[in-house]
Amino acid sequence: MIRYLTAGESHGKSLVGIFEGMPAGLEISEIEIARDLTRRQQGYGRGDRMKIERDHAEILVGVRYGETLGSPIALLIENKDWPNWEARMAVESLAKENRTEPLTSPRPGHADLSGAIKYQHADIRNVIERSSARETTTRVALAAICRKFFYELGITVGSHVLNIGGVTANSSDAMQSPVEISRIADENPVRCLDGLAAKKMMAVIDEAKTNGDTVGGIFEVVIAGLPVGVGSYAHYDKRLDGILAGAMMSIHAIKSVGFGLAEEVANRKGSEVHDRIFTAEGAAIRRETNNAGGIEGGMSNGQMIRIRAAMKPLSTLGQPLESVDMSSKEPVVALRERSDVCAVPAAAIVGEAMALLALMNPFLEKFGGDSMREIKAHIAASPGQPWD
Ligand code: EPS
């Protein structure tokens, strides 16, 4: 079983991650982690912060001669923006007159107001530094190690963007390789497979920027190669869709998650939803559709897992909404910070990361072991069909 923790404020000195439970004998390098960190930094609609950062995770411990030891792995990612924030984010105590003015105008939709009340912070800065999506950098770095783990076992994860600001991609289920899906998506500024829709998405982002507004969207994460029976119907907390959905919902600004047809299942009859099962003499059982999104009864069914997640428009607006000053109780407009106009392409990479992290425990529960060698042996030894 794995556990992981992240620490770090958006404009603090650095971000830190600890991952416990990765089996021994997995080859991993900082370069492999860097690849995903770079992917997360891209995307049309990102703000100026991404021009400052060059996210790189240093592996501090847990790896020797390029292989995991089975001991906890610790990663360190420097915030390049830190020197610009040293005084504002000082760790040591500062005299009141040397501190920056507290932020007191909460942004509707953000963690600002509830966070300030919950932790008794008179300065919203204390809330927004940790609630920032900058934290996902660490998750993506830790998940890059899981990506390598699954890749070694023939399981791959990819993603692409389906919608930005109401512009929907014409997507096809034909492409069956997550690696190929991600390769094509990564070449596009909004990570959309439909070039025409991508142009319209960029226009919608430009328009929002001009108007001091933001846009959200929908991305899809795809997982291939997962054997049948990861997760279980036998208990509520073992259901794979529940585990993956919770992981997706933990990403900043995600408001809904679905599998396969997702909400569309509500509009169709059973005969139009369920994936018929076929076989031919001597051939494997197969399906010709994947409306279930690869999960039936809380278990992987051997088809590609398709998870879609909807992201709300970011709540830092160039033209801020009405709010109330927390100290004076006077009506004000919400605070304005440098931010992104659209982060859906980046969120798709974070979606891949959360899927990878969330898959670890259900997978290890079925095929687990302390070393890559043992896990591979467990997979090789799994029985065939019960009727064989
Ligand atoms: C974020 C605001 C922006 C984003 C940031 C998330 O940062 P800044 O306030 O420094 O301009 O760029 O995302 C990242 C830094 C990142 O690495 O993804 C927010 O308020 O959540």
Residues whose N, C-alpha, C, O or C-beta is under 5 A from the ligand:
A	BS01	EPS	G47 R49 S131 S132 A133 R134 R338 S339 D340
